[in-house]
Amino acid sequence: MSAPVRVLVCDDQALIRTGLSTIIDAQPDMAVAGECGDGRTAVELAGRLRPDVVVMDVRMPVLDGIEATRQLAGAGVRHPVKVLVVTTFNLDEYVYEALRAGASGFLLKDAPPDRLLHGIRTVATGAALLDPDVTRRLVGHYAARIRPARDDTPDTPLTPRELEVLRLIADGRSNSEIAAALVISHETVKTFVSRILTKLGLRDRVQAVVYAYRHGLVS
């Protein structure tokens, strides 16, 4: 059996922390590595406990979740930690700042428990996840800011099939949904996604979505 995904839960409301921890600990493939109520403690605990995923609130005392995420997963961090931002605030600027700070995913707290658990599992594998309710609007609005345009941007190096997969990624489709849409295997989709990220020099699916919008591959 593989080791469980170790999760650090960071939220300034004790009731929410307890609820999240209870849901996570009830899963056979997950374990709560620790809890805390502010961003500074989250950074300290993550450095000491080395969790697989940090579930991070945005608005917290001492150090907010965005800055804590930047210190854990931002550019130049030597040993970045995967961060899933979970917040009650469905505001574009929070999503944008969280992604710019290095978060691998973003979910709203009113998402059902199964979506939270799916988000943790997705982020733990090294993939990225955005709440489907905010993805399209966010990326369409902030694409230019997340990945600045260059006048010398070359033509895309992707094959027609890879472009097809990229457009489906940008539409928020999972690997299973892409496989069903294109009538190919799940493993083939994973291979396509890996090639796309490598060819475009991108970190994860979030950046792939941004690339697709930024270069007019989706509307």
Accessible surface in RSA format (square Angstrom, percent):
REM  Atomic radii and reference values for relative SASA: ProtOr
REM  Chains: A
REM  Algorithm: Lee & Richards
REM  Probe-radius: 1.40
REM  Slices: 20
REM RES _ NUM      All-atoms   Total-Side   Main-Chain    Non-polar    All polar
REM                ABS   REL    ABS   REL    ABS   REL    ABS   REL    ABS   REL
RES MET A   1   236.73 122.6 149.70  99.1  87.02 207.2 122.25 103.9 114.48 151.7
RES SER A   2   107.93  91.2  77.22 103.1  30.71  70.7  53.34 113.6  54.59  76.5
RES ALA A   3    89.46  82.3  60.78  93.8  28.67  65.2  66.96  94.3  22.50  59.6
RES PRO A   4    56.77  41.4  51.68  47.1   5.09  18.5  53.39  44.1   3.38  21.0
RES VAL A   5    28.54  18.8  27.11  24.5   1.44   3.5  28.54  24.8   0.00   0.0
RES ARG A   6    84.50  35.5  84.50  43.1   0.00   0.0  38.04  52.0  46.46  28.2
RES VAL A   7     0.00   0.0   0.00   0.0   0.00   0.0   0.00   0.0   0.00   0.0
RES LEU A   8     0.00   0.0   0.00   0.0   0.00   0.0   0.00   0.0   0.00   0.0
RES VAL A   9     0.08   0.1   0.08   0.1   0.00   0.0   0.08   0.1   0.00   0.0
RES CYS A  10     1.32   1.0   0.00   0.0   1.32   3.1   0.00   0.0   1.32   1.4
RES ASP A  11     1.45   1.0   1.45   1.4   0.00   0.0   0.57   1.4   0.87   0.9
RES ASP A  12    60.32  42.3  36.03  35.9  24.29  57.4   5.00  11.8  55.32  55.2
RES GLN A  13    94.43  52.8  90.30  66.0   4.12   9.8  27.68  58.9  66.74  50.6
RES ALA A  14    60.62  55.7  54.53  84.1   6.10  13.9  54.80  77.2   5.82  15.4
RES LEU A  15   152.58  85.0 143.90 102.9   8.68  21.8 146.32 102.8   6.26  16.8
RES ILE A  16    46.02  26.2  40.35  30.1   5.67  13.7  45.62  32.8   0.41   1.1
RES ARG A  17    47.25  19.8  47.25  24.1   0.00   0.0   0.45   0.6  46.80  28.4
RES THR A  18    78.35  55.7  77.18  78.2   1.17   2.8  54.88  73.7  23.46  35.5
RES GLY A  19    31.75  39.2   0.00   N/A  31.75  39.2  31.18  85.6   0.57   1.3
RES LEU A  20    20.93  11.7  19.94  14.3   0.99   2.5  19.94  14.0   0.99   2.7
RES SER A  21     9.22   7.8   8.95  11.9   0.28   0.6   9.22  19.6   0.00   0.0
RES THR A  22    86.65  61.6  78.73  79.8   7.92  18.9  68.20  91.6  18.46  27.9
RES ILE A  23    51.72  29.4  47.41  35.3   4.31  10.4  51.72  37.2   0.00   0.0
RES ILE A  24     0.00   0.0   0.00   0.0   0.00   0.0   0.00   0.0   0.00   0.0
RES ASP A  25    85.51  59.9  63.03  62.7  22.47  53.1  21.19  49.9  64.32  64.1
RES ALA A  26    75.69  69.6  39.62  61.1  36.07  82.0  51.17  72.1  24.52  65.0
RES GLN A  27    37.95  21.2  34.95  25.5   3.00   7.1   0.26   0.6  37.69  28.6
RES PRO A  28   123.97  90.4  91.08  83.0  32.90 119.6 104.38  86.2  19.59 121.8
RES ASP A  29    56.02  39.2  51.61  51.4   4.40  10.4  39.59  93.2  16.43  16.4
RES MET A  30     8.02   4.2   0.00   0.0   8.02  19.1   0.00   0.0   8.02  10.6
RES ALA A  31    32.84  30.2  32.79  50.6   0.05   0.1  32.84  46.2   0.00   0.0
RES VAL A  32    33.70  22.2   9.27   8.4  24.43  58.9   9.27   8.1  24.43  66.3
RES ALA A  33    26.13  24.0   0.00   0.0  26.13  59.4   7.62  10.7  18.52  49.0
RES GLY A  34    16.19  20.0   0.00   N/A  16.19  20.0  16.19  44.4   0.00   0.0
RES GLU A  35    77.92  44.7  55.91  42.3  22.01  52.4  17.89  34.6  60.02  49.0
RES CYS A  36     9.79   7.4   1.03   1.2   8.76  20.6   9.79  24.8   0.00   0.0
RES GLY A  37    21.32  26.3   0.00   N/A  21.32  26.3  11.23  30.8  10.10  22.6
RES ASP A  38    24.52  17.2  24.52  24.4   0.00   0.0   0.83   2.0  23.69  23.6
RES GLY A  39     0.00   0.0   0.00   N/A   0.00   0.0   0.00   0.0   0.00   0.0
RES ARG A  40   133.16  55.9 132.96  67.8   0.20   0.5  36.82  50.3  96.34  58.4
RES THR A  41    44.17  31.4  44.17  44.8   0.00   0.0  26.30  35.3  17.87  27.0
RES ALA A  42     0.00   0.0   0.00   0.0   0.00   0.0   0.00   0.0   0.00   0.0
RES VAL A  43    34.36  22.6  31.54  28.6   2.82   6.8  31.54  27.4   2.82   7.6
RES GLU A  44   104.44  60.0  91.07  68.9  13.37  31.8  44.15  85.4  60.29  49.2
RES LEU A  45    23.89  13.3  23.89  17.1   0.00   0.0  23.89  16.8   0.00   0.0
RES ALA A  46     0.07   0.1   0.07   0.1   0.00   0.0   0.07   0.1   0.00   0.0
RES GLY A  47    46.83  57.7   0.00   N/A  46.83  57.7  27.72  76.1  19.11  42.8
RES ARG A  48   171.16  71.9 139.23  71.0  31.93  76.0  69.99  95.6 101.17  61.3
RES LEU A  49    47.32  26.4  37.52  26.8   9.80  24.6  40.20  28.2   7.12  19.1
RES ARG A  50   114.41  48.0 103.29  52.7  11.12  26.5  56.02  76.6  58.38  35.4
RES PRO A  51     9.94   7.2   0.00   0.0   9.94  36.1   0.00   0.0   9.94  61.8
RES ASP A  52    61.78  43.3  53.91  53.7   7.88  18.6  15.07  35.5  46.71  46.6
RES VAL A  53     0.00   0.0   0.00   0.0   0.00   0.0   0.00   0.0   0.00   0.0
RES VAL A  54     0.00   0.0   0.00   0.0   0.00   0.0   0.00   0.0   0.00   0.0
RES VAL A  55     1.75   1.2   1.75   1.6   0.01   0.0   1.75   1.5   0.01   0.0
RES MET A  56     0.22   0.1   0.18   0.1   0.04   0.1   0.22   0.2   0.00   0.0
RES ASP A  57     7.73   5.4   6.19   6.2   1.54   3.6   0.62   1.4   7.11   7.1
RES VAL A  58     3.53   2.3   3.53   3.2   0.00   0.0   3.53   3.1   0.00   0.0
RES ARG A  59   125.21  52.6 118.03  60.2   7.18  17.1  47.05  64.3  78.16  47.4
RES MET A  60    19.81  10.3   0.00   0.0  19.81  47.2   3.92   3.3  15.88  21.0
RES PRO A  61    71.48  52.1  59.48  54.2  12.00  43.6  71.03  58.6   0.44   2.8
RES VAL A  62    94.85  62.4  48.40  43.8  46.46 111.9  61.74  53.6  33.11  89.8
RES LEU A  63    32.62  18.2  29.26  20.9   3.36   8.4  32.51  22.8   0.10   0.3
RES ASP A  64    63.53  44.5  59.31  59.0   4.22  10.0  17.20  40.5  46.33  46.2
RES GLY A  65     0.75   0.9   0.00   N/A   0.75   0.9   0.75   2.1   0.00   0.0
RES ILE A  66    19.54  11.1  19.54  14.6   0.00   0.0  19.54  14.1   0.00   0.0
RES GLU A  67    53.99  31.0  53.77  40.7   0.22   0.5  20.89  40.4  33.10  27.0
RES ALA A  68     0.00   0.0   0.00   0.0   0.00   0.0   0.00   0.0   0.00   0.0
RES THR A  69     0.00   0.0   0.00   0.0   0.00   0.0   0.00   0.0   0.00   0.0
RES ARG A  70    84.50  35.5  81.49  41.5   3.01   7.2  46.25  63.2  38.25  23.2
RES GLN A  71    83.21  46.5  62.78  45.9  20.43  48.6  27.33  58.2  55.88  42.4
RES LEU A  72     9.56   5.3   8.21   5.9   1.35   3.4   9.27   6.5   0.29   0.8
RES ALA A  73    11.34  10.4   3.64   5.6   7.70  17.5   3.64   5.1   7.70  20.4
RES GLY A  74     7.01   8.6   0.00   N/A   7.01   8.6   2.34   6.4   4.67  10.5
RES ALA A  75   116.32 106.9  69.41 107.1  46.91 106.7  81.87 115.3  34.45  91.3
RES GLY A  76    83.88 103.4   0.00   N/A  83.88 103.4  43.75 120.1  40.13  89.9
RES VAL A  77    44.36  29.2  25.19  22.8  19.18  46.2  31.20  27.1  13.16  35.7
RES ARG A  78   209.78  88.1 180.46  92.0  29.32  69.8  65.35  89.3 144.43  87.5
RES HIS A  79   116.68  63.8 107.58  74.8   9.11  23.3  74.39  76.7  42.29  49.2
RES PRO A  80    82.53  60.1  63.60  58.0  18.93  68.8  63.83  52.7  18.69 116.2
RES VAL A  81     8.47   5.6   2.86   2.6   5.61  13.5   7.52   6.5   0.95   2.6
RES LYS A  82    76.77  37.5  73.60  45.2   3.16   7.5  27.11  24.4  49.65  52.9
RES VAL A  83     0.02   0.0   0.00   0.0   0.02   0.0   0.00   0.0   0.02   0.1
RES LEU A  84     0.00   0.0   0.00   0.0   0.00   0.0   0.00   0.0   0.00   0.0
RES VAL A  85     0.84   0.6   0.84   0.8   0.00   0.0   0.84   0.7   0.00   0.0
RES VAL A  86     5.53   3.6   5.04   4.6   0.49   1.2   5.04   4.4   0.49   1.3
RES THR A  87     0.00   0.0   0.00   0.0   0.00   0.0   0.00   0.0   0.00   0.0
RES THR A  88    81.10  57.7  52.86  53.6  28.24  67.3  48.17  64.7  32.93  49.8
RES PHE A  89    64.01  32.0  61.40  38.0   2.61   6.8  64.01  38.8   0.00   0.0
RES ASN A  90    64.71  44.6  47.21  45.6  17.50  42.1  16.63  40.0  48.08  46.5
RES LEU A  91    72.66  40.5  71.53  51.2   1.13   2.8  72.66  51.0   0.00   0.0
RES ASP A  92    29.76  20.8  26.06  25.9   3.70   8.7   7.47  17.6  22.29  22.2
RES GLU A  93    89.69  51.5  89.65  67.8   0.05   0.1  41.58  80.4  48.11  39.3
RES TYR A  94    36.79  17.2  36.79  20.9   0.00   0.0  24.64  18.5  12.15  15.0
RES VAL A  95     0.03   0.0   0.03   0.0   0.00   0.0   0.03   0.0   0.00   0.0
RES TYR A  96     5.53   2.6   5.53   3.1   0.00   0.0   1.10   0.8   4.43   5.5
RES GLU A  97    43.93  25.2  43.93  33.2   0.00   0.0  21.51  41.6  22.42  18.3
RES ALA A  98     0.00   0.0   0.00   0.0   0.00   0.0   0.00   0.0   0.00   0.0
RES LEU A  99    11.94   6.7   4.08   2.9   7.87  19.8   4.08   2.9   7.87  21.2
RES ARG A 100   141.13  59.3 111.67  56.9  29.46  70.1  47.09  64.4  94.04  57.0
RES ALA A 101     0.38   0.3   0.00   0.0   0.38   0.9   0.38   0.5   0.00   0.0
RES GLY A 102     6.37   7.9   0.00   N/A   6.37   7.9   2.87   7.9   3.50   7.8
RES ALA A 103     0.06   0.1   0.00   0.0   0.06   0.1   0.00   0.0   0.06   0.2
RES SER A 104    17.40  14.7  17.40  23.2   0.00   0.0   0.78   1.7  16.62  23.3
RES GLY A 105     0.00   0.0   0.00   N/A   0.00   0.0   0.00   0.0   0.00   0.0
RES PHE A 106     0.00   0.0   0.00   0.0   0.00   0.0   0.00   0.0   0.00   0.0
RES LEU A 107     1.06   0.6   1.06   0.8   0.00   0.0   1.06   0.7   0.00   0.0
RES LEU A 108    15.57   8.7  13.96  10.0   1.62   4.1  13.96   9.8   1.62   4.4
RES LYS A 109    44.94  21.9  18.10  11.1  26.84  63.9  18.44  16.6  26.50  28.2
RES ASP A 110   125.44  87.9  89.94  89.5  35.50  83.9  50.70 119.3  74.74  74.5
RES ALA A 111    16.95  15.6   1.74   2.7  15.20  34.6   4.60   6.5  12.34  32.7
RES PRO A 112    64.28  46.8  58.26  53.1   6.02  21.9  64.28  53.1   0.00   0.0
RES PRO A 113    74.35  54.2  72.24  65.8   2.11   7.7  74.35  61.4   0.00   0.0
RES ASP A 114   100.02  70.1  92.08  91.7   7.93  18.8  44.40 104.5  55.61  55.5
RES ARG A 115    73.50  30.9  69.03  35.2   4.47  10.6  16.50  22.6  57.00  34.5
RES LEU A 116    10.76   6.0  10.76   7.7   0.00   0.0  10.76   7.6   0.00   0.0
RES LEU A 117    15.48   8.6  15.48  11.1   0.00   0.0  15.48  10.9   0.00   0.0
RES HIS A 118    96.37  52.7  95.10  66.1   1.27   3.3  60.55  62.4  35.81  41.7
RES GLY A 119     0.00   0.0   0.00   N/A   0.00   0.0   0.00   0.0   0.00   0.0
RES ILE A 120     0.00   0.0   0.00   0.0   0.00   0.0   0.00   0.0   0.00   0.0
RES ARG A 121    82.47  34.6  80.88  41.2   1.59   3.8  44.97  61.5  37.50  22.7
RES THR A 122    24.00  17.1  18.44  18.7   5.57  13.3  19.63  26.4   4.38   6.6
RES VAL A 123     0.05   0.0   0.00   0.0   0.05   0.1   0.00   0.0   0.05   0.1
RES ALA A 124    24.65  22.7   6.29   9.7  18.37  41.8   6.59   9.3  18.06  47.8
RES THR A 125   112.40  79.9  71.67  72.7  40.73  97.1  74.95 100.7  37.44  56.6
RES GLY A 126    42.55  52.5   0.00   N/A  42.55  52.5  20.48  56.2  22.07  49.4
RES ALA A 127    31.43  28.9  22.79  35.2   8.64  19.7  29.32  41.3   2.11   5.6
RES ALA A 128     8.86   8.2   0.11   0.2   8.76  19.9   0.19   0.3   8.68  23.0
RES LEU A 129    22.15  12.3  16.81  12.0   5.33  13.4  22.15  15.6   0.00   0.0
RES LEU A 130    20.39  11.4   5.24   3.7  15.15  38.1   5.24   3.7  15.15  40.8
RES ASP A 131     1.08   0.8   1.08   1.1   0.00   0.0   0.00   0.0   1.08   1.1
RES PRO A 132    88.05  64.2  64.21  58.5  23.84  86.7  68.07  56.2  19.98 124.2
RES ASP A 133    94.87  66.5  69.91  69.6  24.96  59.0  21.38  50.3  73.49  73.3
RES VAL A 134     0.14   0.1   0.09   0.1   0.06   0.1   0.14   0.1   0.00   0.0
RES THR A 135    13.76   9.8  13.70  13.9   0.06   0.1  11.30  15.2   2.46   3.7
RES ARG A 136   118.02  49.6 114.99  58.6   3.03   7.2  65.39  89.4  52.63  31.9
RES ARG A 137   113.96  47.8 100.36  51.2  13.59  32.4  77.30 105.6  36.66  22.2
RES LEU A 138     0.00   0.0   0.00   0.0   0.00   0.0   0.00   0.0   0.00   0.0
RES VAL A 139     0.00   0.0   0.00   0.0   0.00   0.0   0.00   0.0   0.00   0.0
RES GLY A 140    46.93  57.9   0.00   N/A  46.93  57.9  20.13  55.2  26.80  60.0
RES HIS A 141   125.40  68.5  98.95  68.8  26.45  67.7  57.16  58.9  68.25  79.4
RES TYR A 142    17.86   8.3  17.76  10.1   0.09   0.2   1.93   1.5  15.93  19.6
RES ALA A 143     7.90   7.3   7.57  11.7   0.33   0.8   7.57  10.7   0.33   0.9
RES ALA A 144    58.04  53.4  49.97  77.1   8.07  18.4  50.11  70.6   7.94  21.0
RES ARG A 145   131.49  55.2 111.80  57.0  19.69  46.9  54.59  74.6  76.89  46.6
RES ILE A 146    44.19  25.1  20.25  15.1  23.94  57.7  22.19  16.0  22.00  59.7
RES ARG A 147    80.41  33.8  79.37  40.5   1.04   2.5  20.12  27.5  60.29  36.5
RES PRO A 148    94.21  68.7  85.17  77.6   9.04  32.9  86.60  71.5   7.60  47.3
RES ALA A 149    63.70  58.6  33.02  51.0  30.67  69.8  37.41  52.7  26.29  69.6
RES ARG A 150   180.49  75.8 165.32  84.3  15.17  36.1  42.62  58.2 137.87  83.6
RES ASP A 151   162.98 114.2 120.46 119.9  42.52 100.5  42.95 101.1 120.03 119.7
RES ASP A 152   114.64  80.3  91.54  91.1  23.10  54.6  49.38 116.2  65.26  65.1
RES THR A 153    54.40  38.7  30.13  30.5  24.27  57.8  24.78  33.3  29.62  44.8
RES PRO A 154   105.37  76.8  89.90  82.0  15.47  56.2 100.46  82.9   4.91  30.5
RES ASP A 155   136.52  95.6 117.09 116.5  19.44  46.0  38.07  89.6  98.46  98.2
RES THR A 156    45.88  32.6  27.17  27.5  18.71  44.6  27.30  36.7  18.58  28.1
RES PRO A 157    71.52  52.1  46.39  42.3  25.13  91.3  58.07  47.9  13.45  83.6
RES LEU A 158    13.64   7.6   0.00   0.0  13.64  34.3   0.17   0.1  13.48  36.3
RES THR A 159    58.63  41.7  54.67  55.4   3.96   9.4  55.92  75.1   2.72   4.1
RES PRO A 160   113.61  82.8 106.01  96.6   7.60  27.6 108.56  89.6   5.04  31.3
RES ARG A 161    84.68  35.6  81.52  41.6   3.17   7.5  35.44  48.4  49.25  29.8
RES GLU A 162     3.73   2.1   3.73   2.8   0.00   0.0   0.11   0.2   3.61   2.9
RES LEU A 163    28.62  15.9  28.62  20.5   0.00   0.0  28.62  20.1   0.00   0.0
RES GLU A 164    69.49  39.9  68.98  52.2   0.52   1.2  26.31  50.9  43.19  35.3
RES VAL A 165     0.00   0.0   0.00   0.0   0.00   0.0   0.00   0.0   0.00   0.0
RES LEU A 166     0.00   0.0   0.00   0.0   0.00   0.0   0.00   0.0   0.00   0.0
RES ARG A 167    98.89  41.5  96.27  49.1   2.62   6.2  37.59  51.4  61.30  37.2
RES LEU A 168    27.28  15.2  27.28  19.5   0.00   0.0  27.28  19.2   0.00   0.0
RES ILE A 169     3.83   2.2   1.65   1.2   2.18   5.3   1.65   1.2   2.18   5.9
RES ALA A 170     2.52   2.3   0.08   0.1   2.44   5.5   0.30   0.4   2.22   5.9
RES ASP A 171    59.65  41.8  39.50  39.3  20.15  47.7  12.58  29.6  47.07  46.9
RES GLY A 172    53.50  66.0   0.00   N/A  53.50  66.0  24.64  67.6  28.86  64.6
RES ARG A 173    83.24  35.0  79.69  40.6   3.55   8.5  14.70  20.1  68.54  41.5
RES SER A 174    47.92  40.5  39.84  53.2   8.08  18.6  42.47  90.4   5.45   7.6
RES ASN A 175    29.95  20.7  25.98  25.1   3.97   9.6   5.37  12.9  24.58  23.8
RES SER A 176    70.41  59.5  62.06  82.8   8.35  19.2  37.01  78.8  33.40  46.8
RES GLU A 177    89.34  51.3  84.26  63.7   5.08  12.1  33.63  65.0  55.71  45.5
RES ILE A 178     0.00   0.0   0.00   0.0   0.00   0.0   0.00   0.0   0.00   0.0
RES ALA A 179    11.22  10.3   9.93  15.3   1.28   2.9  10.17  14.3   1.05   2.8
RES ALA A 180    79.33  72.9  51.49  79.5  27.84  63.3  63.41  89.3  15.93  42.2
RES ALA A 181    52.96  48.7  15.98  24.7  36.99  84.1  28.46  40.1  24.50  64.9
RES LEU A 182    20.40  11.4  10.00   7.2  10.40  26.2  13.37   9.4   7.03  18.9
RES VAL A 183   133.35  87.7 109.67  99.3  23.68  57.1 115.70 100.5  17.65  47.9
RES ILE A 184    42.03  23.9  22.58  16.8  19.45  46.9  32.78  23.6   9.26  25.1
RES SER A 185    62.46  52.8  47.17  63.0  15.29  35.2  51.65 110.0  10.81  15.2
RES HIS A 186    81.35  44.5  75.57  52.5   5.78  14.8  56.99  58.7  24.36  28.3
RES GLU A 187   112.27  64.5 110.99  84.0   1.29   3.1  61.63 119.2  50.64  41.3
RES THR A 188    52.50  37.3  48.45  49.1   4.05   9.6  28.04  37.7  24.46  37.0
RES VAL A 189     0.00   0.0   0.00   0.0   0.00   0.0   0.00   0.0   0.00   0.0
RES LYS A 190    96.95  47.3  91.03  55.9   5.92  14.1  46.81  42.1  50.13  53.4
RES THR A 191    62.44  44.4  57.42  58.2   5.02  12.0  35.92  48.3  26.52  40.1
RES PHE A 192    25.88  12.9  25.88  16.0   0.00   0.0  25.88  15.7   0.00   0.0
RES VAL A 193    13.99   9.2  13.99  12.7   0.00   0.0  13.99  12.2   0.00   0.0
RES SER A 194    64.04  54.1  58.51  78.1   5.53  12.7  29.10  62.0  34.94  48.9
RES ARG A 195   120.07  50.4 116.11  59.2   3.96   9.4  32.64  44.6  87.44  53.0
RES ILE A 196     0.14   0.1   0.14   0.1   0.00   0.0   0.14   0.1   0.00   0.0
RES LEU A 197    32.13  17.9  31.25  22.4   0.88   2.2  31.43  22.1   0.70   1.9
RES THR A 198   107.64  76.6  85.84  87.0  21.79  51.9  70.77  95.1  36.86  55.7
RES LYS A 199    91.11  44.4  61.46  37.7  29.65  70.6  53.80  48.4  37.31  39.7
RES LEU A 200    18.11  10.1   3.15   2.3  14.96  37.6   8.26   5.8   9.85  26.5
RES GLY A 201    66.16  81.6   0.00   N/A  66.16  81.6  36.93 101.3  29.24  65.5
RES LEU A 202    15.13   8.4   0.19   0.1  14.95  37.6   1.40   1.0  13.73  37.0
RES ARG A 203   124.98  52.5  95.40  48.6  29.58  70.4  73.33 100.2  51.65  31.3
RES ASP A 204     8.50   6.0   6.86   6.8   1.64   3.9   5.77  13.6   2.73   2.7
RES ARG A 205    34.95  14.7  34.78  17.7   0.17   0.4  15.57  21.3  19.38  11.7
RES VAL A 206     8.78   5.8   7.93   7.2   0.85   2.1   8.74   7.6   0.04   0.1
RES GLN A 207    56.47  31.6  55.87  40.8   0.60   1.4  12.89  27.4  43.58  33.1
RES ALA A 208     0.06   0.1   0.06   0.1   0.00   0.0   0.06   0.1   0.00   0.0
RES VAL A 209     9.06   6.0   9.06   8.2   0.00   0.0   9.06   7.9   0.00   0.0
RES VAL A 210     1.42   0.9   1.42   1.3   0.00   0.0   1.42   1.2   0.00   0.0
RES TYR A 211    11.16   5.2  11.16   6.4   0.00   0.0   6.20   4.7   4.97   6.1
RES ALA A 212     0.00   0.0   0.00   0.0   0.00   0.0   0.00   0.0   0.00   0.0
RES TYR A 213    29.43  13.7  13.65   7.8  15.78  41.1  13.45  10.1  15.98  19.7
RES ARG A 214    66.32  27.8  51.19  26.1  15.13  36.0   5.66   7.7  60.66  36.8
RES HIS A 215    60.33  33.0  33.04  23.0  27.29  69.8  36.08  37.2  24.25  28.2
RES GLY A 216    62.81  77.5   0.00   N/A  62.81  77.5  30.56  83.9  32.25  72.2
RES LEU A 217    30.65  17.1  20.97  15.0   9.68  24.3  22.41  15.7   8.24  22.2
RES VAL A 218    32.89  21.6  16.48  14.9  16.41  39.5  25.38  22.1   7.51  20.4
RES SER A 219   130.44 110.2  86.57 115.5  43.88 101.1  79.97 170.3  50.48  70.7
END  Absolute sums over single chains surface
CHAIN  1 A    10817.4       8418.4       2399.0       5967.5       4849.9
END  Absolute sums over all chains
TOTAL         10817.4       8418.4       2399.0       5967.5       4849.9
